């Protein structure tokens, strides 16, 4: 998988009860970056794996 759409990220955040603030604090990201990913999605295999781990706890989780 090479991309995660903004809709998919928002869906996974709701499904796994993740908040912008919670992700930012747990993963040492800025809230601005989390919001950016929520609105634009991510592309690139490594970024997708990172965000799947952030959102689901499992980097191998397939949507």
C-alpha positions as CSV (number, residue, x, y, z in Angstrom):
1,X,0.0,0.0,0.0
2,X,1.5,3.3,-1.1
3,X,-1.2,5.9,0.1
4,X,-3.7,6.5,2.8
5,X,-6.4,8.9,2.0
6,X,-7.7,11.5,4.3
7,X,-11.0,9.7,4.6
8,X,-9.3,6.5,5.6
9,X,-7.2,8.2,8.2
10,X,-10.3,9.9,9.7
11,X,-12.1,6.6,9.7
12,X,-9.3,4.8,11.5
13,X,-9.0,7.6,14.1
14,X,-12.7,7.2,14.9
15,X,-12.5,3.4,14.9
16,X,-9.5,3.3,17.2
17,X,-10.6,6.2,19.4
18,X,-7.6,8.4,18.5
19,X,-7.6,12.1,19.0
20,X,-5.4,14.7,17.4
21,X,-4.0,15.7,20.8
22,X,-3.5,12.1,21.8
23,X,-1.6,11.2,18.7
24,X,0.5,14.3,19.0
25,X,1.5,13.6,22.6
26,X,2.0,9.9,22.2
27,X,4.1,10.1,19.1
28,X,5.9,13.4,19.7
29,X,4.3,15.1,16.7
30,X,2.8,18.5,16.4
31,X,-1.0,18.9,16.4
32,X,-0.5,20.8,13.1
33,X,1.1,17.8,11.5
34,X,-1.7,15.5,12.7
35,X,-4.3,17.9,11.3
36,X,-2.4,18.1,8.0
37,X,-2.4,14.3,7.6
38,X,-6.1,14.2,8.5
39,X,-6.9,16.6,5.7
40,X,-4.4,15.5,3.0
41,X,-3.6,11.9,3.7
42,X,-0.1,10.4,3.3
43,X,1.7,8.8,0.5
44,X,4.9,6.7,0.4
45,X,5.3,3.2,1.7
46,X,7.2,4.2,4.8
47,X,4.8,7.0,5.8
48,X,1.8,4.7,5.3
49,X,3.4,2.1,7.5
50,X,4.2,4.7,10.2
51,X,0.7,6.1,10.2
52,X,-1.0,2.6,10.2
53,X,1.1,1.9,13.4
54,X,0.1,5.3,14.9
55,X,-3.6,4.7,14.2
56,X,-4.0,1.0,14.8
57,X,-1.0,0.0,16.9
58,X,-0.1,-2.6,14.2
59,X,2.0,-1.5,11.1
60,X,0.8,-4.5,9.2
61,X,-2.9,-3.6,9.6
62,X,-4.5,-3.4,6.2
63,X,-7.5,-1.2,5.8
